[in-house]
Amino acid sequence: MNAYASSITEATRRKSTLLSGIVTGQVAGLIMAVVMMAVFALFLGKSPLYPVQVIGSTFTGEASLHGFHLNALLAGLLIHQLGPSLLYGAAFGFFASRWYVESAGQAVALGLGIGIFAMLGPYLLIPPVMHFLQGADIWNREVPMLWDWAAHIVFGLSFALFPLIHRKLAK
């Protein structure tokens, strides 16, 4: 194989791996959301939709946390899936393409690193954004940090699905 064909093959592999990382990030984000919904319903005595509405309250305000609020729910889903899940899925895909992540074990190791890194959000990003938009850090007030950490660990572990998703998308 000549150098040109090899570079095309490598570029194609990297694009495929990046796309697989993005898709896996979306799946991991949904798994994380379902886990948080279960935690809020089973352990915190809230509606299973509450954590998604808390995310949505970034734009819809605190009043949207009282009862069911469709706008907060939709905003929360969009923010979560098109924000962190997309960003960290793309980061996973980028690193996976450079480090030749192929096994579930490798994917979990990288995924856990990304899940732990993503915890910078609740400490450094979310507070100023919430204060700027809503005058209070609604997220950190309403979501116990222990459960936030647990959800991010679940997010990272969910990247174990990467090899399966990558094989399906590569067909």
C-alpha positions, 0 to 999 in steps of 0.5 A: 500500500502506498503512502497516499492510500495509507493516509486515506485509510488512516483519515477514514479510520479517524473519522469513523472513530470520531463518529462512533465516539459521538454516537456513543457519547449520545448513548452514554448521555441517555444512560446517565440521564436514565440513572439520574431519573431513577435516583431522583425517583427512588432515593430523593423523592422527586419526579423522575423528570426532575433532574432533566427539568433542573438542567432545563431551568438554566434557561427556563428559571426556577419556577419550572421546577414546580410540577411538570414543566414541558419547556424545562424538560425539552430544554434539559434534554437538548442542553444535556444531549447537544452540550456535554454528551456531544462534547465529551463524545467527540472528545472520546472519539478524538482520543480513541482515534489517536490512541487506537481504542478498540476493546471495551476495557480500553473504552472504559478506561478512556470513558472514565477519564472523560467522565471524571474530567466532565465533573469540572462542569458542576464545580467550574462551569455550571455555577457561573452560568447559572448565577449569570442566567438565573441569579442562583446555582440551581443545579448544585443546590438541587443535585447532591454532589454524590449523585452527580459523581455517580452519574458521571461514573456511569457516563464513563462506564457507558463508553464500554459500548463504544466497540459495539457501536463502532463495529455497527457504524463501520459496516 
